[in-house]
Amino acid sequence: MRVVEVTKYGGPEVLRVARAPEPVAGPGQVVIGVSVVDVMSIDAQLRAGWGRDWFPAEPPFVPGTGVAGLVVSVGDGVDTSWMGRRVAALLPGGGAYAERAVAGVETLVEVPDEVSSRQAAALLQVGPAALSLVGAAELKPGAKVLVTGGGGALGLAVVRLARAAGAHVMAAAHDPAKRRAASAAGADVVIGYQEFAGPVEVVFDGVGGEVGGAAFELLGHGGRFFAYGVPSGSVALIDPAEAARRGVRVVGMEQVQFAPDTFRELAGQALREAAAGRLVAEIGLEVPLERAAEAHAALEGRRLVGKALLLVSDQSGDAIAAPSLPR
């Protein structure tokens, strides 16, 4: 089968198509005929060599942690009724940039008929994260909220959910197209990163670094700061002593890291919300598997609005159209 490998640490050009043996499902596992791959910003960061202290794989490796497609085989101990079902699945150990992928049954979520495989892949990881973040914020109607990275895939989902909870949402993004997307998703105010204004009660920080640090300064006493994004290369620059002095609750990446049972519950909820039309993922780029480098370049250039997806094969019943360009 075809896979895309990180051949060495470096830029998008180190991604190359390779051949790999067909995978076999072990006990408690299934093999998925992949239709769509979810491309995450962290895929590009790991490809570049970031996070090597905690990411154990060395090149060559197949990146990616989310897919949608059809179950084509099951291993020992797996209910055979999974065969032929359309699913989305999390692959914590990577291996998603491939025509077929092995997933533990504990990470499988059945995709409702009303949800396309594109939307299922796009919501698989941002949906649970957004639901977890907004739920933990305990937003009250009228609460003043700032979302940094407001035009990214997760930022847009957070904007939608926070607005649905009745919050007054200010979304920040560096690019006019991203600001337009945030406005369309329901943001009351859209701004650039030089236009921060406060005070606010809750910050959802999807950027980190100096942007996150500036957003933190807008919080009043007793505010909540959720730090979950590192596209800037580091977490938000926050003084813990200052946070304690102002009574600000700072919540890190743990809010978007889940045990399997919690992941399945939240992913299922996200897909049900999508089926009901209450949650949608903005898809800004779709390219074939072999053009994964283009998706990485778009993410790193921070010009992509919403999600990037890799289209692998039409094994899901969804029509696969010609690839789209970034919007």
Buried (B, 14 or more C-beta within 10 A) or exposed (E): BBBBBBBEBEEBEBBBEEEBEEBEBBEBBBBBBBBBBBBBBBBBBBBBBBEEEEBEBEEEBBBBBBBBBBBBBBBEEBEEEBEEEBBBBBBEBBBBBBBBBBBBBBBBBBBBEEBBBBBBBBBBBBBBBBBBBBBBBEBEEEBBBBBBBBBBBBBBBBBBBBBBBEBBBBBBBBBEBBBBBBBBBBBBBBBEBEEBEBEBBBBBBBBBBEBBBBBBEBBEEEBBBBBBBBBBEEBBBBEEEEBEEBEBBBBEEEBBEBEEEEBBBBBBBBBBBBBEEEBBBBBBBBBBBBBBBBBBBBBBEBBBBBBBBBBBBEBBEBEBEEBEEBB
